[in-house]
Amino acid sequence: MKTLVKLLVIAAVLLATYRVGSVYWDHYQFEDQVKELAQFTDRNHAQELPGKILDLAQKMDIPLDAEGLAVTREQRKVTVDASYVRHVEILPRFSRDWEFAVHVSVLTLN
């Protein structure tokens, strides 16, 4: 019985780690893609950047809306600030809302 309880606890910890880790993995991939978009956006197409970021968020199932996104451009410097909340079911019947923030500041190549 003692061994069964230990195995259940280990399984619960592994499941929670996987679920939370996968959400963070998605966030870091999204942040990396936003950085690439900001860095390689042509100066003539800078006004399209917010739409591209929102499209990327939709493709990656990131719950980002236009109100949670701010893009500024000063000459060659592009700054992207975004925040969103993701609902994570850590264990069955135990979930939490997790807040994520993206801050990317890059110099464009053109």
C-alpha positions in Angstrom: 0.0 0.0 0.0 2.8 2.4 0.8 4.5 1.7 -2.5 1.2 2.4 -4.3 0.8 5.8 -2.6 4.4 6.7 -3.5 3.8 5.7 -7.2 0.6 7.8 -7.3 2.4 10.8 -5.9 5.3 10.4 -8.4 2.7 10.0 -11.2 0.9 13.2 -10.1 4.2 15.2 -9.9 5.2 14.0 -13.4 1.8 14.8 -14.9 1.8 18.3 -13.3 5.4 18.9 -14.5 4.5 17.8 -18.0 1.4 20.0 -18.2 3.0 23.2 -16.8 6.2 22.5 -18.7 4.4 22.2 -22.0 2.6 25.5 -21.4 6.0 27.2 -20.7 7.5 25.5 -23.8 4.7 27.0 -26.0 5.3 30.4 -24.4 9.0 30.4 -25.1 8.5 29.2 -28.7 6.0 32.0 -29.2 8.3 34.6 -27.8 11.1 33.3 -30.0 8.9 33.5 -33.1 7.8 37.1 -32.1 11.4 38.1 -31.9 12.1 36.7 -35.4 9.1 38.5 -36.8 10.1 41.8 -35.2 13.7 41.6 -36.3 13.1 40.6 -39.9 10.1 42.9 -40.6 10.8 45.3 -43.4 10.5 48.9 -42.6 7.8 49.4 -45.2 5.7 46.6 -43.7 6.1 47.5 -40.0 2.4 48.4 -39.7 1.6 44.7 -40.5 3.6 43.4 -37.6 0.7 43.4 -35.0 -1.5 41.4 -37.4 1.3 38.9 -38.0 1.8 38.5 -34.3 -1.9 37.9 -33.7 -2.0 35.4 -36.6 1.0 33.6 -35.1 -0.7 33.5 -31.7 -3.8 32.0 -33.2 -1.7 29.3 -35.0 0.1 28.4 -31.8 -3.1 28.4 -29.7 -1.9 31.3 -27.6 -4.9 33.3 -26.2 -3.6 36.7 -27.2 -5.9 39.5 -28.3 -5.3 42.9 -29.7 -5.8 44.6 -26.3 -2.9 42.6 -24.9 -0.5 43.6 -27.6 1.6 46.8 -28.1 4.1 47.3 -30.9 6.3 50.4 -31.1 8.9 51.3 -33.7 11.5 54.0 -33.3 13.7 54.1 -36.4 15.4 50.7 -36.4 14.3 49.6 -32.9 11.1 47.5 -32.6 9.6 46.8 -29.2 6.8 44.3 -28.7 5.0 44.0 -25.4 2.2 41.4 -25.0 0.5 39.7 -22.2 -2.0 36.9 -22.0 -3.5 34.5 -19.5 -3.7 30.8 -20.1 -5.8 28.3 -18.2 -3.8 25.3 -17.1 -5.2 22.1 -15.7 -2.3 21.0 -13.5 -4.0 17.9 -12.2 -7.6 16.6 -12.6 -9.9 19.0 -10.8 -7.0 21.3 -10.0 -6.4 24.1 -12.5 -5.0 27.6 -12.4 -4.8 30.7 -14.6 -1.2 31.5 -15.6 -0.2 34.9 -16.7 2.5 35.3 -19.3 4.3 38.4 -20.6 6.3 38.8 -23.7 8.8 41.7 -24.0 10.9 41.8 -27.2 13.1 44.7 -28.1 15.2 44.2 -31.2 17.1 46.2 -33.8 15.8 45.5 -37.3 18.2 44.6 -40.1 16.8 47.1 -42.6 
